[in-house]
């Protein structure tokens, strides 16, 4: 398969993009809050192991 054929297939695929994939999007707050909580937990664990005694 040549580069031109691949490019033509990708253009066709991109132009048909609106037909599928209709699903409810997650509220951006949920994954952001989840990532923040996980990072804070990792920070807490790291700091608790690295205390100078």
ZISUL-V675450 format. One line per field, one symbol per residue. psi: psi as a letter, one per 40 degrees, with the letter a starting at -180 (. if undefined). burial: I if it has 9 or more other ideal C-beta (glycine too) atoms within 8 Angstrom, else O. A space follows every 50 residues. Layout:
# ZISUL-V675450
psi = ???
burial = ???
This chain:
# ZISUL-V675450
psi = hidddddddddddddededifgihiiheddddddddddddddddddddef hh.
burial = OOOOOIOOOOOOOOOOOOOOOOOOOOOOOOOOOOOOOOOOOOOOOOOOOO OOO
